[in-house]
Amino acid sequence: MSAARRALLLVASAALLTACSPTAPPSSNAPAATSITELDYYADEQGSAAWQKVLDACAAQTGIRIERRTVPTAQMLPKILQGASSKTLPDLLFTDNPTLQQVAATGALTPLSDYGISADGYYPGIVKAGTYRDKLYGVAPGVNGLALIYNKDLLTAAGVRPPSTWDELTAAAAGLTGDGKYGLAFSAIPSEEGTWQFLPFFWSNGAELSRLDSPQSTQALAYVTGLVTSGSASKSVVTWNQNDVADQFVAGNAAMMVNGSWNLARLDEQKSLHYGVVPIPVPKAGAKPVVALGGEVGAVPVTGGPTQQAAGKVLTCVLAEPTMLQWSKAHAYVPSKTAVAAKFGAEQPAMRAFVDEVGSARSRTAELGEKYPKVSQALADAIQASLTGKLPADQALKTAQQAAGS
């Protein structure tokens, strides 16, 4: 074969590969998109600024202008579902991971394999959170979770060690309660936020969302309720969101709190506050806590035209290791890839407990898929009923199971 013919075949083969590539434009005649729209709910100052830097970096790297749109968290899912119905979705979405399967069920999302994005190297729970009917529709650049954050000075003064089991948590919370201060603070509002904070106790005790009224579930709710009825946690937990809980901790009104990694930057601003972080206590020593995965997944909606491929390129950039680390460091998230997370945990001591928990963490939708929101609300209502004394734990959960199954 002549050198000229060999060169001609190589060019033809390259052209064929490009045409068949998952990142190739939908039509060879369509010009490459130079701008896309993106939707997220990072409304707080720190999170919004950190996310904007990620988008700016990927815009510079890909040469694609990103028109960012932001909505409050509570408006995100309704806006997405409305956009799916009217076919007016943005080119790129970053939405709370429990909503991904519900959105994918509408047919509004494209498989990430279309853009050469695979599940390789990610924590299994993160992959499950972004998978619907065996196809990967969303991936998170980083995840968050819950841990037990404690005031080192208050625990030292009381001679209390950071607890690792339920029995130790009960004793520690009681020993730290007094003089108008509570041993423990957490959120139990009647929404996903309250369910999210309860799930580590629920799952770590062997309960499953498919049966809310199981003995394991009842035991977990009775345990958390006991922390309130004993006075070790305030009755106001039923009205506190996670920001309120952080306020109580910063003010010195609670010696320990169940809260997320995103609050660490705020705690660091309090120069007189010395805090530590340990995993959520478990029912029995030696077990690993099973927390719920938090954080946002990136997804590419069905919009048609070259903007889909452009959105895929931006998402690929967001998921690259340098960007993943940039986002995780700026917003106190755990990188979604196991190797990157190990490196991150070694560099960020305050994040080690959160990193340790990701390996055993669960996707909230892995068991129920798009049915999760209904079950979550039923469980949140049961938590409220039990903590306020309206119903005993077992009755509250039986009511929840009936509501979830209806």
Secondary structure, DSSP 8 states (H G I E B T S, - for coil): --HHHHHHHHHHHHHHHHHHSTTS-SSTTS----EEEEEE---SHHHHHHHHHHHHHHHHHHT-EEEEEE--HHHHHHHHHHHHHHT---SEEEEEGGGHHHHHTTT-B--GGGGT---TTB-HHHHHHTEETTEE--B-SEEB-EEEEEEHHHHHHHT-----BHHHHHHHHHHT-BTTBEEEE----TTHHHHHHHHHHHHHTT-BTTBTTSHHHHHHHHHHHHHHHTTSB-GGGGT--HHHHHHHHHTTSEEEEEEEGGGHHHHHT-TT--EEEE---BSSTT-----B-BSEEEE-B---STHHHHHHHHHHHHTSHHHHHHHHHHHT-EESBHHHHHHHHHH-GGGHHHHHHHTT-B-TTTTTGGGHHHHHHHHHHHHHHHHTTSS-HHHHHHHHHHHHH-
